[in-house]
């Protein structure tokens, strides 16, 4: 058998492991999932699992990166480079809200990962690899591009720092949308819904960056 056939099988097994891990982690708290359960779901042996991943932690980090890329792809597909910078920001923010509504399980996974691995003494190599992914990937670049365009077309404030503004928007939106995905509003608030809150936050962000009349 050729090397390409073996590589294809290897790639398929890795994809099956990631898919199985993702389903299990999104269905359950990933802290409750073990290697045996992943192997059963992926229909592979433990030996095969350990050919691709050194530990369940490594698979969890892989799934986190996979989820972040899915979120980015979802948002970018709804962007419109032909629109103004402000128009693009508006499209991006609404797409972000739609993603959080449609994929609550993925938003829950992201926040659980962030909370747990912030304090957990995970393998240093894994943390460094994930940090490299965050630094090198384009999961915030879709904001930077729209902000730069908005400054140039004068729909956004001229004195905006694209990096700082993008970071501010990213952290603000992720904080609100993760809370929407993970908690319910107390009944004391009556008719107020998370949709109302999300829309208010989108308006707040847009007003904070758009150029004045």
N, C-alpha and C positions, 0 to 999 in steps of 0.2 A: 504493500500500500504506500502511496506517495506521502511526502511530508505535508503537502497541501491538504490532503484528506485528514491527516491527524490534527493539523492546525484548525481545520474547520470543526472537527468534533470538539476540540478543546474550547474553541470560541463558543460553540453551542452550549457546552456544559456551563461555562462561566455565565452566559446569558440566562440560562435556566436557574442558576443559583441566585443571581441578582433579582430575577423576576419573582422567584419563590420567597426570597427574603423580603422584598418590597411588599408583597401581598400580606405576609404574616406580620410584618412590622406595622402596617397600616390597619390591620384588623385588630391587633392587640398592642398593648404597651410593649415596646421592643425589649424592655428589661425582662420580660417574661418568656421570650423566645429563645430557644437553644439550637445548637447545631443539628441535633437529631431531627427536630421538627422541620428545619429547613431542608434537610436531606430527603425526608419523606415527601415533602411538598414538591421538591424538584425532581424526585425520582432518581436520585443519584446516591452513591455511597459516601460514607464519611471520608474515605481515602480520596475520592474525587473532590470533595469539598476542600480538603486541606491542600490539594494541588493548586488551588486558586486563591484561597484565603487562609491566612494564618490563624484567624480567630473570628468569632462572631462580631467582635468590635470592628474589625476591618470591613466586614460586610455592611455593618450599620453605617459606617462612614461612606462607603460606596453608594448606598441607597440615598443618603442625605445629598450627595452630589448629584445623583440622578434626579431626585425630586426638584432640586434647585434649577437644574437645567430644563426640566419640564415646565416649571413655572415661567422661566425666562422665555422659552420658545412660545408658550401660550400668549404671553404679553406682546412679544415682538411681532407675531403674526397678525395682531390687531392694530399695530402701529401703521401710520401712513406717512412715509417720508415726504410726500408731496404736500402735506398740510403745513401750516405754520408751526413754529416751535411750540407756542402755547396750545395750538390745536393738538399737536402730538402728545404733549404732556397730559392733556385732558383724555385722549384716547387711551393712553397707557394706564392712567389711574383707574379709569372705569374697567379696563380689561383686568387689572389687578383685583378689583373688587369682585368681578365675575369669577375669576379663578378661585378666590377664597370661598365663594358660595358653592361652586361646582365641585371643588376638591378639598372639602373640610378636613378629610383624613390626612391629606398631605400637609396642610397647614399645621395640624396638630403634631405631626411627626417632626416638622421643622422646629417648632417651639420646644418640644420635649427634648430633641437632640441638643438644642442650644442650652437649655437649662441644665441638662444632665452632664454634658461634656464640658461645660464651663468649669465645673468643680471636680469632675471625675478625673482621676489620674490615669487617663488613657495612654497608650503607647505614644512616646514622644514622636516617633517616626510618623505615626498616623496623624497626629495633630499638625505636624509640619507639612505633611502632604496635603491635608485639608486646607491649611492656610495658604499654601501655594495655589491651590485650586481657586480659592476666593480671590487672591491677588491677581492671578493670571487670567481668570475666566472673564466672560463678558456679562456676568449676571447683573452688573450695575451700569454697563456701558450704554444700554438702551436709553437710560435717563440722560447720561452725559451728552449723547448725540443730539437729543431733542433740546436740551438746555442751550448748547452751543448754537444750534440753529435759531432758537428763539432770541438769543442775544443779537445774532447777526441780522435777523429780519425785524428786530425791534418790537417783538411781541412780548418779550421778557425784559426784566430790568437789566440795564447795561452794566451795573456793578456786581452782578451775580458771579460768584466763583463756581464754575460748573462742578468741580469735585465736591466742594462743601455742600452745595445745593442738592446734588444728587444723593449724597450721604444722608442729609437731613430728610429728604423725601423718602428714601428707602427705609430708614429706621422708623419714621412716622407711620408709613403705610403698613409695614410688617407688624409693628406693635399693635395697631388697631385691628388689623385683619386676623392676626393670630388670636387675639382676645375674642373676636367675633366667633371664631371657629371652636374655641375651647370652653366658653362660658355662656350662661344665659343671663339676661338682664333681670334684676329683681322685679317682681310684679308691682312694686310700689311706683315704678316709673310709668305704669299704665300704657299709654298709646305710643310711647317712645320705643322704636325698634333699632336693631343694629343697622338696618338699611338707612334709617334716618341719620344715625351717627356716621356711617361710612360716607354718605353724601355730604354731610357737613364737613368732614375731614378733607374730602376731595376739594370742596369749595375753598376751605381754609388754605390748603396747599397752593391752589391756583392763584388765589388772591395774594399770597405771599411772594410769588415769583413774577406775576404778570406786570407789564409796564403800565404805569398810570396814564390816564387820559390826558 
